[in-house]
């Protein structure tokens, strides 16, 4: 008997068949509802331009014109390319947090112990890409390790002497 035949019965067999079919039908209905909810949530995230969630914070008090979508693509590309250049076979996951400040008086990178900022006078994709690549690269070596490398660089420079300097001192 097909499912259509079972639904046409009006005697006691129909009730038994319906009871057996209810869990399956309920499961199929739940699956359909969950699929619809997932579709709506995904559509909401990707279709509404106002709710773009960027991987960095933005301060734009002067309301400078810029493209959040372009900035996000540049950020993603910089993260991927720097990670691949560090370890091509197994790139690390690099995603620095920083504040993009648009309308600044200078184009610069500001980095403190607990904060990193990219300051741009106006939106410039090339300058943003360069600054983002620097931020991503700095995520590889941080804090004390970076200070130790800087200190060791100075010690190494003082410990070596060029041939020209040796000739001068003879």
For each residue, the residues with C-beta under 8 A, 3 or more apart:
1: 5 6
2: 5 6
3: 6 7 21
4: 7 8
5: 1 2 8 9
6: 1 2 3 9 13 14 17 18 21
7: 3 4 14
8: 4 5
9: 5 6 13 14 17
10: 14
11: 14
12: 15 16
13: 6 9 16 17
14: 6 7 9 10 11 17 18
15: 12 18 19
16: 12 13 19 20
17: 6 9 13 14 20 21
18: 6 14 15 21 22
19: 15 16 22
20: 16 17 23 24
21: 3 6 17 18 24 25
22: 18 19 25 26
23: 20 26 27
24: 20 21 27 28
25: 21 22 28 29
26: 22 23 29 30
27: 23 24 30 31
28: 24 25 31 32
29: 25 26 32 33
30: 26 27 33 34
31: 27 28 34 35
32: 28 29 35 36
33: 29 30 36 37
34: 30 31 37 38
35: 31 32 38 39
36: 32 33 39 40
37: 33 34 40 41
38: 34 35 41 42
39: 35 36 42 43
40: 36 37 43 44
41: 37 38 44 45
42: 38 39 45 46
43: 39 40 46 47
44: 40 41 47 48 51
45: 41 42 48 51
46: 42 43
47: 43 44
48: 44 45 51
49: 52
50:
51: 44 45 48
52: 49 68 69 72
53:
54: 57 58 68 71 72 75
55: 72 75 76 95 97
56: 71 75 96 97 98 99 100
57: 54 97 98 99 100
58: 54 68 99 100 102
59: 99 100 101 102
60: 63 64 66 101 102 103
61: 103
62: 102 103
63: 60 103
64: 60 102 103 122 123
65: 122 123
66: 60 70 71 102 122 123
67: 70 71 123
68: 52 54 58 71 72
69: 52 72 73
70: 66 67 73 74 125
71: 54 56 66 67 68 74 75 100 123 125 128
72: 52 54 55 68 69 75 76
73: 69 70 76 77
74: 70 71 77 78 125 128 129 132
75: 54 55 56 71 72 78 79 132
76: 55 72 73 79 80
77: 73 74 80 81 129
78: 74 75 81 82 129 132 133 135 136
79: 75 76 82 83 94 95 96 136
80: 76 77 83 84 91
81: 77 78 84 85 133
82: 78 79 85 86 94 133 136 137 140
83: 79 80 86 87 91 92 93 94 136
84: 80 81 87 88 91
85: 81 82 88
86: 82 83 91 92 94 140
87: 83 84 90 91 92
88: 84 85 91
89:
90: 87
91: 80 83 84 86 87 88 94
92: 83 86 87 140
93: 83
94: 79 82 83 86 91 136 139 140
95: 55 79 139
96: 56 79 116 135 136 138 139
97: 55 56 57 116
98: 56 57 115 116 117 118 135
99: 56 57 58 59 115 116 117 118
100: 56 57 58 59 71 117 118 120 128
101: 59 60 104 117 118 119 120
102: 58 59 60 62 64 66 120 122 123
103: 60 61 62 63 64 121 122
104: 101 107 108 119 120 121
105: 119 121
106: 119 121
107: 104 119 120 121 124 127
108: 104 119
109: 116 117 118 119 131 134 135
110: 115 116 117 118 119
111: 115 116 117 138
112: 115 116
113: 143
114:
115: 98 99 110 111 112
116: 96 97 98 99 109 110 111 112 135 138
117: 98 99 100 101 109 110 111
118: 98 99 100 101 109 110 128 131 132 135
119: 101 104 105 106 107 108 109 110
120: 100 101 102 104 107 123 124 127 128 131
121: 103 104 105 106 107 124
122: 64 65 66 102 103
123: 64 65 66 67 71 102 120 128
124: 107 120 121 127 128
125: 70 71 74 128 129
126: 129 130
127: 107 120 124 130 131
128: 71 74 100 118 120 123 124 125 131 132
129: 74 77 78 125 126 132 133
130: 126 127 133 134
131: 109 118 120 127 128 134 135
132: 74 75 78 118 128 129 135 136
133: 78 81 82 129 130 136 137
134: 109 130 131 137 138
135: 78 96 98 109 116 118 131 132 138 139
136: 78 79 82 83 94 96 132 133 139
137: 82 133 134 140
138: 96 111 116 134 135 141 142 146
139: 94 95 96 135 136 142
140: 82 86 92 94 137
141: 138 145 146 149
142: 138 139 145 146
143: 113 146 147
144: 147 148
145: 141 142 148 149
146: 138 141 142 143 149 150
147: 143 144 150 151
148: 144 145 151 152
149: 141 145 146 152 153
150: 146 147 153 154
151: 147 148 154 155
152: 148 149 155 156
153: 149 150 156 157
154: 150 151 157 158
155: 151 152 158 159
156: 152 153 159 160
157: 153 154 160
158: 154 155
159: 155 156
160: 156 157
161: 165 166
162: 165 166
163: 166 167
164: 167 168
165: 161 162 168 169
166: 161 162 163 169 170
167: 163 164 170
168: 164 165
169: 165 166
170: 166 167
